[in-house]
Amino acid sequence: MKNLLFIMCSVFLLLNGFTQAQNKKTKAMDTKSIYQFKVNNLYGEPFDFSTLKGKKVLIVNTASKCGFTPQYEQLEAIYKEYKDKGFTVIGFPANNFNGQEPGTNKDIETFCKINYGVTFPIMDKISVKGKDMSPIYQFLTQKEKNGVKDSEVKWNFQKYLIDEKGHLVEVYYSKTKPDAPEIVNWIKQ
């Protein structure tokens, strides 16, 4: 009887330790999601990424005077096509590359609407690299923060894919168009 009691207590302690370890692992993964961030949109209004739970998200750093600026058109097209199917695009204007986004938030809004009819959410202008890198881009580019991979923002219109649980999935550089098969197939999965 003592042996049975000893075995039962040992199993209980082992299972309890396993459960605590799993809870810590789950908690750590939760902190490695995009949902921890709150930013301001172009109008200065707060935007909470936790409102995107259950959606796939394409995050992109944008600029108005770049050779890749016409990608706004494809970004808007995939946004319109898939926004009611659990997908969104979030744009972050940034002036980190050759001063290609010099305007104010109002300038950016006007440019995007007039030239490309943009309706997807665009956030406040931020920095996507360097010492003043925005916390959300620190998350996107640092494996220790996102739990997946390190990357460097190499130019405007770099794309970060975020799954329905808020975790980083993949990074595509500027040359990959927003409507490339690899991105569209991921959205449809």
N, C-alpha and C positions, 0 to 999 in steps of 0.2 A: 504494500500500500504506500509506503514511504517513497519507493522508487517511482510509482505512478504519479504521486503528488509532485515529486521533484521534476519529472519529465513534463508534466502539465505546466508547472511554473516556468520551466525553461522555455517551453514553446511560447507561452504567453509573453515572456520578456523579449524573446526573439521577434515575434510578430509585432509587438509594440514598438520595438526599435526600428523595424522595417517600415512601419506606418509613419513614424516620426520622420524618418529619412525621406520617404516619398512626399510627405507634406512639405518638407523644406525644399525638395527639388521642384515641386509644383509652384511653391511660392517664388522661388528664384526665377523660374520660367515666366511667371506672371510679370515680374519686374523687367523682363526682357521683351516687353511688348510695347508697341507704339501707343497703347492706351494710357500710358502714364503722362503723356504730354498735353499741355494746353498752350495754344498760341493765339495770336490775333490775326484776323483776316484783313484784307485790304482796307476795310472800313473801320478798323480799330476795335471790332467786336470780338469777344472771346470765342475761340473754337476749341472744343474738347475732343480729342481723338477717341475717347472712350465711346463717343456717339457712333463710331464706325464699327463697333463690334458686329461680327457676322458678315462684314463686307470685305471683298478684296479691294486693295488700294494700290494705285500707282502714284508714287510721289516723284515729282520732277522739279529740278531747279531750272528756272526760266530766265530769259533775257530778251529784250525787245529789239536789240541791234546786233543780232548774231546770225551767222549763216544757217543755223539750225532753227531760227525763229519760225519758219513755215511749219514746223512740227506742231505748233498750236492748232493748226487745222486738223491734223490726225488725232491729236489729244481730244479735241472737242468732238470729233466724229465717234471715237470709241466710247467716250463718256456718254454721249447721247444714245448710242446703240445699247449699252449695257448698264446704264445707271439704274434701271428698274429691275435688273437681274443680279443685284448684290455686288455692284462694282462702282468705284468712284475714282476720280483723278484729283489730286491735290497739287497745286502749283505753288512753288516758293520762288518768287523773283529774287535774284541775287546779282550783285555787281562785282563779283570776284574775278571775272575774266575780261581783261582789256577794257574795263569800263563800259560793258555792253548793256548794262541796265542802270543808266544814270538817273532815271526819272523818279518822281515821288510816287506814292501809292496811287494818287489820283491820275497821274500821267500813265501809269501802268494799266490801270482799269480802263481808261479811255482807249489806249492803244489796243488792248486785247479785244474789247467789244467792237470797236470800229473796224479793225483789220481782220479779225478772225471769228467774231461772234461768240467769244468765249463765255460759257455759262457755268463751267465747272468751278469749284471753289479755289480761289487764289488767296494766299495768305500774305501777311505783312512781309515786306522786303527784309531779307536776313543775309547773314554771311554763311556760306557753305564750306568754308575752309579757312585755315589760319588760326591765329590766336583768338579771334573773336567769333569762331564757329558757333553757330546756334546749337543748343543742347539736342535738338531733334536730329541734326546732322551728325553730331557726335555719336548718337545712338546708331544712326544708319551706317556709319563708316567704321565703327570700332567693335570688333568681335567681343571684347570684354563686356560691352554694353548690350549688344544685340544677340549674342550667343550663337551667331552663325558664321560671319566672316568679316574680315577687314576689307575696306576698299578706300579708294581716294576719289574725291570728286575731281575729275580731270577736265571737265568743260561744262558749258551750259547744256541743258536738256539730257542730263544723266537720269536714268530711271531706276527707282527702287520699288520692287514688288513686295507687297505685304499681304499675308494670307488673312483668312477670316478670323483668326485668333490674335491678330496683331503682330505676328512674327515676320521678320525679314525672310524672304524666300530667295530672291535673286536680284542682281544688279545688272543693268544694261547701259552701256555707254552711249554717247550722243549719236553715233552713226546708226544705231538700231532705232528704226522708226517706231513710233507708238503703235502702229497697226501691223507691225511685223508678225509673221505667223507664230513665233515663239511666245509673244506677249498675248496675242488674241487667243491662242490655244489654251494658255494658262487661265485667262479670264473665263473661258467657256467650261473649264473642268469643274 
